[in-house]
């Protein structure tokens, strides 16, 4: 494996990296590797994985579902 040294990292960027590492229970080095892998080695998610992610996101939505009448009423609000 290669070894890379990063120099002159702006303080604010380093702080964000450090905060992200702490939040993800990783070292700064591991967080940096994760960020590089995510950027340069993106993985293609399967349809099943995307469906699971969508389902998880939908479960976090607390708003009521709107029906066609609600949407049309909102569109027409103020037009009458």
C-alpha positions in Angstrom: 0.0 0.0 0.0 1.1 3.5 -0.7 1.7 6.1 2.0 0.6 9.7 1.3 1.3 12.8 3.4 -1.1 15.7 3.1 0.3 19.2 3.7 -1.2 22.6 4.2 -4.7 21.4 4.9 -6.8 24.4 5.8 -7.7 24.4 9.5 -11.5 24.6 8.8 -11.3 21.6 6.4 -9.2 19.6 8.9 -11.8 20.3 11.7 -14.6 19.1 9.5 -12.7 15.9 8.7 -11.9 15.4 12.4 -15.6 15.9 13.3 -16.7 13.5 10.6 -14.2 10.9 11.8 -15.5 11.3 15.4 -19.1 11.0 14.3 -18.3 7.8 12.3 -16.0 6.3 15.0 -13.0 6.3 12.8 -9.5 7.8 12.9 -8.8 10.9 10.8 -6.8 8.7 8.5 -9.6 6.1 8.1 -12.1 8.9 7.4 -9.9 10.4 4.7 -9.5 7.0 3.1 -13.3 6.5 3.3 -13.8 9.9 1.6 -11.3 9.1 -1.1 -12.9 5.7 -1.8 -16.4 7.2 -1.9 -15.2 9.8 -4.4 -12.9 7.7 -6.6 -14.4 4.2 -6.3 -18.1 4.7 -6.2 -20.1 1.4 -6.1 -23.1 0.8 -8.2 -26.1 0.0 -5.9 -28.4 -2.8 -7.0 -32.1 -2.2 -7.5 -32.8 -3.9 -4.2 -30.4 -1.7 -2.3 -31.9 1.4 -3.8 -35.4 0.2 -3.0 -34.3 -0.4 0.6 -32.7 3.0 0.9 -35.9 4.6 -0.5 -38.0 2.6 2.0 -35.8 3.8 4.9 -36.1 7.4 3.8 -39.8 7.2 3.4 -40.2 5.8 6.9 -38.6 8.9 8.2 -41.1 11.3 6.6 -43.6 12.4 9.1 -45.9 14.5 6.8 -49.2 13.2 5.7 -49.5 11.9 2.2 -51.3 14.2 -0.2 -54.0 13.1 -2.6 -54.8 14.6 -6.0 -57.5 16.9 -4.5 -55.0 18.3 -1.9 -52.4 19.0 -4.6 -54.9 20.7 -6.9 -56.2 22.8 -4.0 -52.7 23.9 -3.2 -52.1 24.8 -6.9 -55.3 26.7 -7.2 -54.9 28.5 -3.9 -54.9 32.2 -4.5 -55.9 31.9 -8.2 -59.6 32.2 -7.5 
